[in-house]
Amino acid sequence: MVADTRSKIFDMVLNILIFIAVLVCLIPILHVASISLSSNSAILAGRVYIWPVELNVDSYKVVFADKTMIKSLVFTAKLTVVYTLLSMLMTVLAAYPLSKKGLKGRNLFLLIIVFTMYFSGGMIPDYILIKNLGLLNNFWALVLPGLISAFNMIVLKTFFSTLPESLEESAFIDGASYLTILIRIVLPLSLPVLATLSLFYAVGRWNYFMDALLYITDSKLYPIQLKIYQIIYNNMQPEISAIEGNLSSNLLPESLKAASVMFAIIPIIMVYPWLQKYFISGVMIGAIKG
């Protein structure tokens, strides 16, 4: 009886903490969305919090009418797809051999990989490397440097290690090679964790802009996040003025910035519902069973 009471109290406290965490994450997004959909007078009066006041979609009309925003969005989508596919390919090719206990030097390879999770060369050596490779202002400067995540690779390796060895032994008896086993047996059994890691890679690439800030000066290669960064933080008044010029009415920069932010995050948010069902069965299995 006492244990049940403690369990209920614990669940209640846990639910309250989760609810607070959800609010902390959700309120800033609602506030930005509300500003993007509110009138100038309501924004100037400070009456906009988490719900639009005097609904106004002019800022979205301006953003969608700006061709450079559309081009950056399309470029970012292309970049995200290419990056995610190559990242998953590299992660699978690294994780599968390292999941085999008989691999010579396995522990040394894992030690080196884990070392990179704690220490890195730093921003300046990275820039010098990219420059010496001739990748400045190049599409691949946004793909190659962060192509594989050590954390994601370890999660996938752990998941591969949990698969029954008897499956592979049976395949070996039938004459299958390691590559055949990987493609026809291991990967189909790993769809939940593969989908989850793909989402991690895609969201990370979609939201990241520091590499573009360092390596890219050609506006044709601007990801959408870098473009928004310049609008919001870099005092690019010509950029804002150019957007404002597409509409006869006067719009506040705050409204345009908020609409630009929502324009960038809505596409990646739409991906979540399609992959949400894989989260628990993917990451938790890969993280716990190892």
C-alpha positions, 0 to 999 in steps of 0.5 A: 500500500505504501509502495503504491502511494510512493509510486503514484507520488513519483509518477505525479512528480515525474509528469509535472516535470515532463509537463514543465519541460514540454512548456519550456520547449514549446512556449518559445516556438508558440511565441515566435509563431504568434509574432509572425501572425500578429499585426504590427500594432499588437507587436509594438504594444507588446500584447503578443505572447503565445497566441496571435493577436489581430491575425495578419499573414502579410509577413508570410506573403513577403517571405514566400514571395522572396525567391532567395528564401525559396532557393535556400530552402530547396538547397537545404532540402537537397543538402539534407537528403544527400548528407543523411544518405551518405551519413547513414551509409558511412555509419552502417559501414563503420558500425557493422564490422565493429560489432564483430568481436573477432575483428582485429584491432576492434578495441583500438578502433573504438578507443580512437572513435570515442576519443573524438567525442571528447577532443577535436582539432578546433575551428581554426584547424578545421578551416585550414583543412577545408581550405587546403582541400579546396572545399571553400565555397563548395557543396561538399564542405557542408557534407564531408566534415560532419559525415559521421557521428561517433555517438550514432555509430556506437548506438548502431554498433550496439544494436547490431551486437544484439542481433542473434549470431545464429542468423549469420551462421545460417547465412554463412552455411548457405554461402552468403558473404558479409555484404549479403548478410548486411544487406539482406538480413541485418539492415531489414532487422534494423529499420527502427534504429536506422530510421531514428538515426536518419532523423537525427542526422537530418535534423542536425544538418537542417539546423546547423549553419556554423560550417556554412558561416565559415566555409561559404561566401557564395549566396547560392550555397546558403542553407536556410539557417544561415540566411535566417542567421544573417537576417536576425543577428548580422544586421543585414538591413539590405536583406530585410529591406529587400524582403520588405520591398516586395510588399507595399504595406510596412512590416516590422522586422520582428514580424519578418524575422519570426515568419522567416524562422517559422518558414525554416522550421516547419518543413523539418517539424513535418518529418517527425510524425512519420518517424516518431513511432521508431524512436522508442523501438530504435534508440532505446533498444540500441542503447540498453541491450548493449 
